[in-house]
């Protein structure tokens, strides 16, 4: 039998953390024994649990220990992290440590060092005594990679315990009063983030256009409430289509009715931008005179459009190299204090995977399953508002203007 002692410290009971630790150990096929448990005497006191994890297979034990470490547990023996050299580019040893999005420290030469560029599903590389998260594809032969869970310490915030900034449900359709309250709190968070000098980044899908959110979104841009937009080709195409022809996907946004030959309006919009050379040049040349993309260009707000296999055209601004688009997204997200996700499940999940857990995330969607999926993929800090995104933007713009 193989054994390892683990220490867990924090609000283990009221956050449900201890129960999740037990579940993870048994799910990995190992057993546990509680050696000692020191229960906090008041609501504010933290508890400490000492556990012995046992397994008949060394690999099973390692998997169980890593699962507990990912929840904030720590191997009791004070050892430095074990480093192994990457055998070749984009390859690491089998027992590499895979990161979470929580604050992480690595023990090197007896000292705990913060891991830089924190994100989930990465590898920790140590260079000149400084650990940092690196994507597997960026690993170079000879990189010193952290392996196993020894010498790894994770600090987990527990937003479920004290949600002071938000108090709405993410898995239920909100009442009008609840939506209004939620929007007020989002506005307060945006003010706080801007006062701290951090970025407010919006991740948005074309539903923003279809639901009539263009004017409200443009007001947020003009008011300095948006520092960057991350999206796909579609939002720009349909916004520009509306600016030129008053339609989105060939449907009039005023009447809600399809227009004659409106099905080709989005291609006509792309063609006009192609003639101009780019969205920015279309604005400079007076070709594009209104809409969200016009507002972004006019106010100098950066946008990244990531392409996909579905795209028509695409627009000349759309980055069709997936790796480059991911790197652009990650660069823009540096320094973000709030990421506002508006009705785009795939882009939201992709961005969520790039964010450390201490960045505020608000997901707005008419479908509660989108909010749930985002949380289930590891972005546990996500707060959800289940409502029409166009209505949300209108009320948010009004709240920020009046407050």
Secondary structure, 3 states (H helix, E strand, C coil): CEEEEEEEEECCCCCCHHHHHHHHHHHCCCEEEEEEEECCCCCCCCEEEEEEEEECCHHHHHHHHHHHHCCCCEECCCCCCEEEECCECCECCCCECECCCCEEEEEECCEEEECECCCCCCEEEEECCEEEEECHHHCCCCCEEEECCCCEEEECCCCCCCCCCCCCCCCCCCCHHHHHHHHHHHHHHHHHHHHCCCEEEEEECCHHHHCCCHHHHHHHHHCCCCCEEEEEHHHHHHHHHHHHHCEECCEECCCCCECCCHHHHHHHHHHHHHHHCCHHHHHHCCCCCCCHHHHHHHCCCEEEEECCCCCCCCCCCCECCHHHHHHHHHHHHCCEEEEEEECCHHHHHHHHCCCCCCCEEEEEECCHHHHHHHHHCCCCCEEEEECCHHHHHHHHHHHHHHC
